[in-house]
Amino acid sequence: MDLRYFMLSVRDYFELYTPGKVDSLLTGKNILDSPTTLLLASIVLAIPSVMVALSILIQPNANRILNIIFGSLFTIMMLVIGVYSTNEWYLFYVFLAFLESFLTAIIVWYAWSWPKEKSKT
């Protein structure tokens, strides 16, 4: 299990302790209130696992490009979530979002600075 999924699990578990969260889950009044949003959330959550598998299965140049693209998207997504989660009860969420942003930014930096493969001729 990668570190991102550990942080997601901790973040989602801790969120259950915030005021109104359990009620919103029981009443269905939350952001994941339809089959479409559940599917979209599942796709977003699956991307990091797929990226781990692809890092072994695809060519280094394609892997580099995908790491830059998806790493950048996840970095931006988590920064936005961190900025908009500044409620007193969500300080843990802000911390974990910024930590995840830092880690995904490191992935992008490493992918960007990978040495180019030389052609074998």
C-alpha positions as CSV (number, residue, x, y, z in Angstrom):
1,M,0.0,0.0,0.0
2,D,1.4,3.3,-0.9
3,L,1.7,6.3,1.4
4,R,-1.1,8.2,-0.4
5,Y,-3.7,5.6,0.4
6,F,-2.6,5.5,4.0
7,M,-3.1,9.3,4.2
8,L,-6.4,9.0,2.5
9,S,-7.6,6.3,5.0
10,V,-6.5,8.3,8.0
11,R,-8.0,11.5,6.6
12,D,-11.3,9.9,5.8
13,Y,-11.4,8.1,9.1
14,F,-10.7,11.3,11.1
15,E,-13.4,13.1,9.0
16,L,-16.0,10.9,10.6
17,Y,-15.3,12.7,13.9
18,T,-16.2,16.2,12.5
19,P,-19.6,17.7,13.3
20,G,-22.4,16.7,10.9
21,K,-20.3,14.1,8.9
22,V,-22.1,11.0,10.1
23,D,-25.5,12.7,9.6
24,S,-24.6,13.7,6.1
25,L,-23.6,10.1,5.3
26,L,-26.9,8.7,6.8
27,T,-29.1,11.2,5.0
28,G,-27.2,11.1,1.7
29,K,-26.6,14.8,1.7
30,N,-23.0,14.9,0.8
31,I,-20.8,15.4,-2.3
32,L,-20.9,11.7,-3.2
33,D,-24.7,11.6,-3.6
34,S,-25.1,9.8,-6.9
35,P,-23.8,6.8,-8.8
36,T,-22.0,9.2,-11.2
37,T,-20.1,11.1,-8.5
38,L,-19.2,7.8,-6.8
39,L,-17.8,6.5,-10.1
40,L,-15.8,9.6,-10.7
41,A,-14.4,9.5,-7.2
42,S,-13.4,5.9,-7.7
43,I,-11.6,6.7,-11.0
44,V,-9.7,9.5,-9.3
45,L,-8.8,7.2,-6.4
46,A,-7.7,4.4,-8.7
47,I,-5.2,6.6,-10.7
48,P,-2.3,6.4,-8.2
49,S,-2.6,2.6,-8.0
50,V,-2.7,2.3,-11.8
51,M,0.4,4.6,-11.9
52,V,2.3,2.3,-9.6
53,A,1.6,-0.7,-11.9
54,L,2.3,1.3,-15.1
55,S,5.7,2.4,-13.7
56,I,6.7,-1.3,-14.1
57,L,4.8,-2.1,-17.3
58,I,5.4,0.8,-19.6
59,Q,8.4,2.5,-21.2
60,P,10.3,5.0,-19.1
61,N,9.6,8.0,-21.3
62,A,5.8,7.3,-21.2
63,N,6.0,6.7,-17.5
64,R,7.9,10.1,-17.1
65,I,5.2,11.9,-19.0
66,L,2.3,10.3,-17.1
67,N,4.0,11.0,-13.7
68,I,4.4,14.7,-14.7
69,I,0.8,15.0,-15.9
70,F,-1.0,13.1,-13.1
71,G,1.4,14.3,-10.4
72,S,0.8,17.9,-11.4
73,L,-3.0,17.3,-11.4
74,F,-3.0,15.7,-8.0
75,T,-0.7,18.3,-6.6
76,I,-3.0,21.1,-7.8
77,M,-6.1,19.2,-6.6
78,M,-4.8,18.6,-3.1
79,L,-3.6,22.3,-2.8
80,V,-7.1,23.4,-3.7
81,I,-8.7,21.0,-1.3
82,G,-6.2,22.2,1.4
83,V,-7.0,25.9,0.8
84,Y,-10.8,25.3,0.9
85,S,-10.7,23.1,4.0
86,T,-9.7,25.8,6.4
87,N,-12.5,25.1,8.8
88,E,-11.4,24.7,12.5
89,W,-12.5,21.1,12.4
90,Y,-10.6,20.4,9.2
91,L,-7.1,21.5,10.2
92,F,-6.0,17.8,10.1
93,Y,-7.4,17.7,6.5
94,V,-5.4,20.8,5.5
95,F,-2.2,19.3,7.0
96,L,-2.7,16.0,5.2
97,A,-3.6,17.7,1.9
98,F,-0.5,19.9,2.0
99,L,1.6,16.9,2.9
100,E,0.2,15.0,-0.1
101,S,0.8,18.0,-2.3
102,F,4.4,18.1,-1.2
103,L,4.9,14.4,-1.9
104,T,3.2,14.6,-5.4
105,A,5.3,17.7,-6.2
106,I,8.4,15.7,-5.4
107,I,7.2,13.0,-7.8
108,V,6.7,15.6,-10.5
109,W,10.2,17.1,-9.8
110,Y,11.9,13.7,-10.0
111,A,10.0,12.8,-13.2
112,W,10.9,16.2,-14.7
113,S,14.6,15.8,-13.8
114,W,15.0,12.1,-14.9
115,P,17.8,11.8,-17.4
116,K,16.7,11.3,-20.9
117,E,17.2,7.8,-22.3
118,K,19.8,7.7,-25.0
119,S,18.9,5.8,-28.2
120,K,20.6,2.4,-28.5
121,T,22.2,2.5,-31.9
